Amino acid sequence: MMNAQKPLLSIGIIFKNEIRCLERCLKSLEPLRSAVPCELVMADTGSDDGSRAVAERYSDILIDFPWTGDFSAARNAVMDRCSGMWYMSIDCDEWVDENIEGYVTFLSNDRKFDFASVIIRNYNTLELDRGGSYSDFLATRLLRLSTGLRYEGTIHEHWPYKGDLRTMMIRGAIFHHDGYVYQNTEMLQVKQARNMELLRAQHEADPNNLIILNQCVESSANMPEQEGYLRRALAGVAEKWSQWELFGPPIYRYAVRMAMRDKLPELEQWIGEVEEMFPSSIFVRVEIAYFAFGHYWNTDNYTEAIRWGEKYLQGVADYQNNRFDLADLLASSLDKIDSNSCLSVAVVLASGYLHEDQPDRCAQLMATLDPTKMNAKQIGDCIQNFGRLRCTFGWDTDAQMLHFWERLGEAIPDKAQAEQRLSIFLQIGSAMFTREYREREAASSQFRCHAYTAFQVLEGKCPLGDAAAILELSEPGALEDRLCSIVRWEETPIQALSHALEHGVRFPLSDRLLDIEEMDRLAARLAQDKERFLSQALRIAEQADPADWQGFCWVRGLVMTAVQIYPWSSREQDEGQGLALARAFAKMEKGFLPLCYAAEVLREERLFVLPSLHRFGWYCSQAFDALERGEPVEYVRLLRVGLDVCERVKDMVEFLAGHTQEVQQLVTPPELKGLADQVRVILARFSPDDPAVAALKQSEAYQKVAYLIEGFTAPVWGGMPQ
C-alpha cells in the first residue's frame, strides 16, 4: 500500500481483462515501491475476467473509466488522480526488471529533468529473457507532474515534447514486454485494423508528419498500403521535413526490409543512401548492417558481406555498452540485438573469412562465440567452419573443437537443452563422414585432409571422435580394438563400421553381443551406401557359419536388407550380382529357419505362421535345391508359389525367371502345354469369384502349369494355401 509520506513517484496503469499478466506486472513493482515513496493508481476500463480483484489487492487508488476508444483519455484520467512528484506509466503485459538501482538513483537526485526514458524490451518468442528474440526501443515513461503535460493521441499516445524540457535515459532501466508473443493471428489482425483506422485519420489530417508516417509504416506491416506510406516517408526524409534526422534511419530500415522481402530494385541504392546520410545511427550500425550483410552474402559478394558483418557486430557491442546516441531509440524499436541474431551473423561471417582465404580471422572469431546459446543452424555452421579450416587450410582445430564440444554439453540453461545441442552436433557432424562428402572434398584443388579429422580430438568423448579415429586405421586388429569402444552405435557414423568391414574385420565382435533388432538397424544404415553395401553383404554371406549364432544372425540382417534394396526391376542392375544375392538369400534362409523354427513348423501347410518374407525364403531355398537337382520346371513352380505368399518379391521372382540360364533354356514339354490349354478352357467357363476357380487353382495339375497361365504376376483371385 501507499507509503505514509507524500509519494515521490506515482505509478499509473490502465487495464481491461489482463488476468494473464496483471499480477506479474504488479509484483515486479513491489521492490521499487519499497525503495521509494510510491502510490499505485489504476483504472479499470471494463474487466470481467477477475482482473479487478487482482488490482484491488495491490492498488492504492482504483477507479472505473468506461472505454471510449481513446487511450490518452484513459491515461489522463489516471494522471488526474496522482499526487507524486513524478509519474510513471507501465502496461499490464510489461514488468519491471529486477535491477531498480537506476530508478532509485534518478528519483533521489535533485537534477532538474522533466522526462525520463526506459528501454522497452519487446519479446518475439516464449524464451523471453532467457535468450529469446527481442527488440528494444526507448520510451518516455516518467514525467515530472509539475510540467502540467497530459497525453495526446487516441492511439500511440504520448506526451508532447517541447524544446525547453529536458530529458534523460535511466541507465539499466528495462520494462520487459511479452504482449506480442501471446497474440494469435486473429488478435493481431483485429489490433492492426483498429490501429490503422485511427492512423489513417491522423495521416489524412497531417500528411507531412513523419511521426505519424513512421507509425503508419510500422502498423501496416504486410498490408498493401505499407509501400505507399514508406515511399512517402522516404520522400519526406529526402525533403528534410520536421524531425527527418530522428526518423530517417528507422524509415530507411523499413525500406531495406521491404526491398529484401519483395526483391525491390532500390535495395542497394537505399543501403548506400542511409549509410551516407546517417553513418553513426545505431539503426544503420545494427539493423541496416544486419540486412546488408545478408543481402551481400546471398549475392556472393563476400567483401561487402564481411564489411557489413563486422559493422554489425561492432554496432551491437556499442549498443550493449551504451556507445550510441540514446535519442535514436526514441523514434522506433531497434531489432536484431539479441544473442541469436548476433550468433547467426558471427558464424556466417566466420565462413566469409574462409571464402576470402583468411583462416586466422575465422578461427579468432569462432573462439569468441558461446556454444550454449546456439541453435541448430548455428551449430551446423560452426561445424562446417571447423571442417573447412581442417580440409582446405590444414588448420589445427583440436583445442577449439574440444572446447566447443565441452561448452555445448554444459547444462545451460538446463540439462535437457544441453543434450539437445549435443544431439544436433552429432546429427550434423555425421554428414562429413559420408562417401559423397569425402569424394567432393578430395576433388577440390585445395584439399589438405578430410574434414572429419577435425573430430579426432573427441575420440573417447563423442561418437564422431570414435568414428574419425576408426577411419584413420586400416589394420584389422587395431580396428577391432576401436570398435570395442563404441557404446552408442545409433549415434556413430555408419561409415566407421563400413570401413572396418572393408578391411576384413569380422562383425559382430565376439565379446559384444548385439540383439537382432540392433543388427537390422545397422544393416539398414549400411545400406544407405547401396553400391558398397551390396558387395559387402555378398562377401560376408560367403563366410556365413550357422554354428556362429550371432554371426549368422548378422548375415541374415545384411542379406535380408540387400534383397529388399536391390534394383531387381532396373535395366542397369548387375545380373551376376543379382543371381549371387538370390542364391545367398536362399542359402541363408535354408540355414536360418531351422535355427529359429521347429521342424513341424517348416512344413508347407504350416508356413502361415512365418513372416511373409521368410515364407518366400522357404520356397526360394526349395527352388534352388530343385535347380541343383536339374529340375528347372519345379524351380519355376516353387518361385511362383513363393510369389503367391509374398507379393512384394514380384520383381525378384521375375528377375530370376528372366536371368536363370536353366529356365531360359527350358523347353516346355508338349503335354504341359496341352494341360495349360485345358485349364484355360475350364477357367473361361467360370467367373473369377466362383468357388470352382479357387478349387482348381489349388489342384496339383494347375500348379504344374500356373507359370504358363499367369506368368510371374501375382494372381488376381484365389491363391495357395498359407
N, C-alpha and C positions, 0 to 999 in steps of 0.2 A: 504494500500500500504506500501512499504518498508520504514522503518524509515530513516530519512536523514543521521544519523550517520552510521558508519560501523556496519553491523549486528553482533550481538553476536551469534545468532542462525539462521542457515539456515534450513528450513523445506522442505523436498523433497517428492513429490508424483508422482507416475505414474498411469495413468488411461486409461481405454477404456470402453466406454458405461456404465457409472456409474451414470446415471441420477437419479436413485432411492435414492442414498445416498450421492452423492458427496457434495451437498450444506450443508447437516447436518455436515459432516466432516469439511468443511471449516469454517462454523460458529463457531464450537466448538473451533477452533484455535484462534479466534479473541481476547479473553481475554489474552492469552499468548502473542500474537503479540503486544498487547497494553502495556503489563507489561515489556517486554524486547525488545531491538532492534532485529528485525527479518526480514528475507526475505523468501518468499514462491516461490519455484521453482517447476514447474510442467511439466511433459512430457505426451503428448497425443500419445498413440500407435495405434490410428486408430478409433476414435469415430465417430459415425454417428447418435447419439440419442439426441444431444443437450448438451452433457456434456461439450464440448469445450466452448460453450457460457458461461456456469456457471463458468468454470475455468478462463476465461478472466476477470470476474468481481472481482476475489479475488487474482489472482497470480501477483507476481512481475516479474517473468520470466516464459514464456510459450513456450515450444519447441515441435516440432514434432519428434517422434522417431519411425519409422516403426518397427512393432513387428517381432522379429526374433526367437521367441521361447526360449529366454534366459532372465530370469528375472534379472540376475546380470548385463547383458549388459545394460538393460533399466535403472536400478537404478544407475549404474555408470555414465551413460550419464547425469543424473540429478546432481549427486555429482560434476561432472566436471564443472558445471555452478555455483556452490555455492562459496560464499566468506566469510562465517561466521567463527567464532572460533569453533563452534560446529555444527554438522549436526544431524538432527532428521528425521527419516523415519516414515511415517504413511500411512496406506492403506485407500482407499476410503470408505470401509464399516466399518471403525473404527471411533470413535470420542473420543476426549479428555475429561476426567472427569472434571467437573466444578471446582474442587479443584486443582488449579495450584500452590499453595504455594510451594510445593516440587520442582517444576521446577525452580521457581524464586530463591529459596534459593541455589539450586545446581549451576545454571548458574552464580549467583552473587558471588560465593565463589571461591577463588583463589587456592583451593586444586588441586593438580596435578593428577587428574584422567584422564584416556584415554577413558573409556567406561562408559555408564550409562544404566541401565536397568529399564524397567517399567513392570507392570503387564498387560498382555493382558487377558481380561475377555471375553471368548467366550460364548455367549448365545445360548442355545439349544431350547428355547421356546420364544413365542412372548411377554411374560411378561417382558422380558429384565430386567432392573434394578429395577423392581417393584416386586421382589420375584420369578423371573423365575429361571429355572435350568441353571447353567453355570459351566464352568471350568476355572481355572487360569493357566497361565504359565508366566515365567519371560523371557522377550525378550530384547536383547540388541538392543536398538533403537536410542541411542545417541552415537556419536563418535567424538572425538577431531580430526578435519580435519588435523591437523599438523602431525598426525601419518602416513599419506600417505596411509592408508589402503583403499582397494576397495572390493566390493562384490565378492564372489566366489560361484560357484554352479549354474547350469542352473535352478534348482528348489530348494526350501528351501534354498534360497540364504542367505549368512551370511558373516560377517567379520571374517577372520581367527584370532583365538585367539593366542597370543604369551605370554609366561610366564612372560616377563618383563613389560607387560602392566597391568595397574591397573584398576579395575572396581568397581562400586558400584551400589546399587539399590536406586532409588529416592523414598523415603517413600511417600506413599499416591498417587503415580502416577499410574493412570489406563487408559488404552486405552480400551474402550468398543467396542465389535465386534459382529455384528449380521449377518454376511455373511452366516453362516451355516443355519440360520433359513429360509432364502428365497431360498435355493437351493432345487429344487424338485429332485425326484429320478433320472430322466434322466440327469439333470445337474450334480448331484453328480457322476453318473457313468462316464460321459464324463471327468469330472475333475480327477476322480480316474484313469481312463485309461491313461490319459495324464501324470499324476504324476508317475504312475508305470512304464511306458515306460522309463522315464528318470532315475528312481531309479534303475531299473534292470541293466541298463548300468553302473551306478555308482557302484553298488554292484559287478558286474562281474569284474570291473576293480580293486576294492579294497575289496575283500570278507571278510577281518577280521576287517573292520572298524565298530565299534559299533555305531558310529553316523549314518552312512548310514543304518546299520541293524535296528536300532531303528526306523528310518524314514520308512523303508520298512514295518516293523510290523504295524506302525500307519496307513500307507496309503493303506495297503492291507486288511483292515477290511472286513470281510465276503467273502473274496476270498479264494479259496482252498490253495493257496500258502502261506497264512499267517502263518500257523502252522510250515511250514518248516523254514521260516525266524525266527520265535520265538524260535524254538528249537536250531537253530544255535546261536542265540543271547544269550540264556541261557548257551550254551557251552562256548561262549566267556567270559561270566562273570565268570564261574567256572574256566576257564584257565587264568583269570586276564589279558585280552587284554587291550590295552590302553584305559584309562578313564572308566574302568569297575566299579569303585566305584561311578561315577556320573550316569552312565546309567543303572547300575544293578537294583536299585529299580523300575524305571518305566518299565523296561523289565519284571521283575517279576510281576508287576501289570497287564500287559497284559496277562501274563501266567495264573494268577489266574482267571482273567475274562474269558479267553478261557476255562479253566478247569471247571468252573462253568457252562458255556453255553453248552459245549459239554460233560459234565459229565466224564471228564478225570480222571483216577485213581491217577494221581500225585497231585491232588488238595491239600490235607493236607500236602503232602511232600513239595510242593512249599511254602505253607504258613509257615511251620516250618523253611525252609531254609532262606527265606527272613527276617523273624523276627530275626533269629540268626545272619545273616550277616550284616543287616542294621537296627538295633533296633531304632536308632534315626532319620532315614529318615522320612521326612514328608509324603512320599508316603506310607510307612509302617504304620505310625500312623494314617493316614486318609483313603486312598483308600484300602489298603490291609485289614485294620481293618474293613472297611465297608463290604467288601465281605466276610471276615472270619466270621463276626457277622451273616450275612445272612446264610452262609453255616451251621454253628453250630446251629443256631436257627431252620433251616429246618430239621436238623437231631436230634432234641430234646435234644441236648447236651447243656442244659441251663447254666451250669457252665462256659463252654468255651464261649458261646454266651455272657454272662454277661461280662466276662473279655475283650473280643474284643469290645463289645459295649461301655464299659467305656473308653477303649483306644481310640476309635474313637472320642467320644465326647470331650475328653481331647485334642486329636490331632487337632480337628477343632478349639477349643478355643486357642490353642497355635498358630495355623496358623493366626487366626484373630488378635492376639496380637503380631505377628512377633517373636514368640519364636521358631524359627527354622532356619536351615541353608539356607539362601536365594539362595545359589548356586544350591540347589536341583532342583529348578524350571527352571534352565537353560536347563535341559535335556529333559523335557516334560511338558505337561499341567497336572495340578492337578484337579481332578474331585471330586464330592461328598462333596463339601464345601458349597453348597447353603443351604438356610434355609429349603427347602423341604426335602433334604436328612437328615439333622440333626433331623428334627422333626420325620421323619419316623423311624429312629433308636431309638430316645428317647422314643417314645410311646411304641414301641415293647420291648425295654429294660425294661421299667416300668412293662410290662406284665411278663417279665422274672423274675423280683424280686418276683412277686406273685407266679410264679411256684416254686421258691425256698423259699417260706414262709417268705418273707421279706417285709411285707406291709408298714413298716415305710419308707424304701428306695423308694418304689414305690410312695408313697404319696409325699415324698420330691422332687423326680424328676418331678412328674406331676405339682408341684407348680411352677416350673421354665419355663414351656412351654408357648408359646404365641399362644393362640387360633386364633388370627386374621390372622395367616399365614398358617393355617391348610387346607389341602384338605379333601375330603370326607372320605378316608380311615383313615386318622389320627384322625379325629373327632370320627369316629366309634371306633377306638382302645381306645381312651380316655374314651368313654362312657363304653366300656367293662371293662376297668380298674376300673372305679368308681363302676360299678356293682359288680365286683368280690371283691373289697375291702369291700363292704357292705355285700354281700351274704356269702362269705367264712370267712371273718375275723371280721365281725361286726364293721367295721371301721366307725367313724363319718366323713362322706364326705360332710356334709352340706355346710361348708364355701367354700370348693374348688369347689363344684358343682355350687354354686351360682356365684362365681367369674368366672368360666368357661363360664356359660351361658351369663353373662353380657358382658364379653370380646368378645364372638362370635358375639354379636349384635352391636359392635362398628363399625361405618362407616369407616372402614379401608380396602382397600383404598377408598371405596365408599359404599353407602347405598345398592346398588344392590348386591354386594358381601357379605355384612353382612346378608342380607335376605336369600341369597343362603346358607350360612353357617347354619343359624338357621333352614332352611328347612331340611337340611341334618341331623341336630341334632334330629329333630322331627321324621324324617323317620326312622333313625337307632334306636333311643331310643324306638320307638313303639314296636320293636321286643321283648323287655324284658317283655312285658305285656301279650304275648300270653300264652294260657294254656299249650302248649307243652313246652315252655321255662320254665315256673314256675314248671312244673312237673319234668323236668330234674334237676332243682335246688334242689327241695325238696328231690330228690332221692339221693343226694350226702351226704356222711358221714360227710362232713364239713359244711353242711348247717346251717347258722345262721338266715338269713332272706332273703326275696326276693330282687333281685337286683333292681326292680322297685322302692323300697322305697328310693333309692338314689335321686329320682326326687321329693320327697315330699316337699323339701325345696323350690321348684319352684311353689308351689301352688299359684294361682292368677297371676303368671307371664308367665306361659307356659302351654299348653295343657297337657303335660306329668305330670306336677306337679298336675294339677287338677285330672287327671286320677288316679294317685298314691294315692291321698287323698281319692278318692271315693272307691278304692279297700280296703282301711283300715276300711271302715264303714260297718255296717250291718242293722242299724235301718232305716226303710223307710223314716221317716220324715227328718232325717239328710241327707240321700242320695238325697232326692228331693231338699233340700236346696243347696247341692253341684252341682247337675245337673243344677240348675238355673244359676249358674255362668259360665257355658260353653258357649262360644261365637262361637268358630270355631269347629263345630262338625267334619268337614272333616279332621282336624289335631289331633283330640283327639282319642287315642286308643279305639277301639270299645269295648274292654273288660270292660271298665268302665260302658257303658250302659248295657252290658250283665249282669254284676254283679248286677246293680241296678234292672234290670228286675227280676232276680232270687230271689231278696229279696222283691219282691212284689210292687215295685214302678210302678205306673200307668203312662204310657207314651203314647203320648207326654204330657208334663206338661201343665196344664190348662192356664197358663199365658205366654206360649212361643209358639206362632203359628209357625208351620213348613209347608212349601209348599210340595206338593205331590212328587215332584222330590227329595227333600231332604230326605223325608221318604223312598223313594225307594232306595236311595243311602245307607242310614243307614241299611235298611233291607239286602241289598246285602253284606254289610260289616259284619253284624252279621252272615250271612250265611257262612262265611269263617270257622266258627266252626260248621260244619254241624250237628254233633250229638247233641250238646247242642241247636242249633238253632231250630231244628225241634220240640223238646219237648216244647221249649219256645213259638214257633208260635202257636202250638195247644192249649197250656194253655191260652194264651192271646186271641185266637179266641173264646174260650168258653165264655169269658166275653164281647164279642162284643155287642155294643149297637148302632143301626143305628141312634138313636137320638143324639148321640155324634159324630158330623160330623168328627172332627179331629181324634178322637179315632178310628172311623170306617175306616177312610182312612188309618190309621196306620195298622190296622188289615189287610186291603186289601193288603198293601205292603208286610207284613210278609207272608201272605198265598200265594200270587202270587209267591213270591220268593221261598217259600217252595215247591210249586208244580213243579217249574222248576228245583230244585236241587235234589228232592227226587229220589232215585235209583229205579225207577219203574221196570226196567228190571233185576235188580240184584237178584240173588238167596238168598242173605243174608239180604234182606230187611225185616223189621218188618211188617208182614201182618196187624196186628191191627193198627199200626201207619199209614200205607198207606191208609187203609179204612177210618180212622178218618180224615186224611188230605183231602181226596177226598170229604167227607161229609162237612168238614169245608169250602172247596173251593166252593162247591155248595151253601151252606148257605150264604156265604159271597157275592157271585155273585147275589143271589136272592135278597139280601138287598141292595147291592151297585148299581146295574144297574138302578133301578128305581130312585135313588137319582141323577143320572147323565144324564139320557136319558128320553125323553118324552115317554109316553105310546104308542104313534103312531109309535115310532121307534122300540120299543121292540115287534115287530110282526115278525113272521118268515120270511115273504117275504121282510122285510126291514132291516134285521140284517146285511146286507152287509156293512152298514155304521160303524159298530163297529170294533175295532181291533180284529184280529183273535182269540186271547186267550179269549176275552170277548164273542165272538160269541160261542166259545165252552162252556164258562161258562154258557151262557143262556141255551144251550141244556143239560148241566150237571145238572143244577138245575131242569129242567123239568124231567130229567131222574130219579133223586132221588125222586121227587114228585110221579112219576109213580110207583116206587118201594114201596113207602109208601102206595099207593093205592092197592098194591098187583098185579101189572101188570109188571112182570119181562120181558115179551116179548117186551113191549113198552119201558122199561128201556134199553134193549139191542138196540132196534131200534134207540132211541134218542142218545145214546152214539155213535152209528155208524154214524149217520148223523153229530154229532158234530165232529167226526174224519174227515169227508169229508171237513169240513170248516176250520179245523186247524190240518194239518197233523203232526205237531210236538208233539201232545199229544198221538201219537200212543201207546207208552209204557204204558202210564197211562190207556188208554182205555183197552188195553189187560190185564193189571193188574186187573182192575175192573171186566172184564169178567171172569177172572180166579179165583178171590177170593171173589166174591159176592155170598154168600150162596144161595140166591134165584135163581140165574142164574145156579149154579151148580146142583140144584135140579130140574131145569126146564126140563119138558118132552115135546118135540116138538109135537104138535098135528099132526095127520096124514094128515089133509088137508093142513097144511103149508108145510109139506114135499113134498106132491104131487104138490103144487103150485110151489115150488122151482125147482122140476124136470122139470115142463113145461117151466119155464123161462129159464133154462139151454138149453133145446132143441131149444128154439127160438133164444137165443144168439148164438148158434153154427151155425146158418144159415147165420149169417152176419159177415162182417169184423168189427173189433173193431172201425174203423173210420166211419162206416155207421151211418148217422143221425138217423136211426131207433133204434140203440142201445141207443143213448142218450135219445130219447123219451121214450123208455121202462124203463130206469133207473129212470126217473122222475115220473113214474106212482106209484100210491098208492099200487098196487099189488106187484110191485118189492120191495118197501120199507119194506113190511111186511116180506120178505124172504131174504133181502140183506145180513144179517149176516150169513145166512145158505149158501149163494153162495160165498161170498167174505171173510167171517170171519171178522177180525178187521184190515186187511191190507188195507192201503189207496188205492183207486181204480186207475187203470191204465188209464182208459178213463172215459169220462162223468163226472158226479158229481151232487150234489144237487144244486138247485137254491140258490144264495147268497143273 
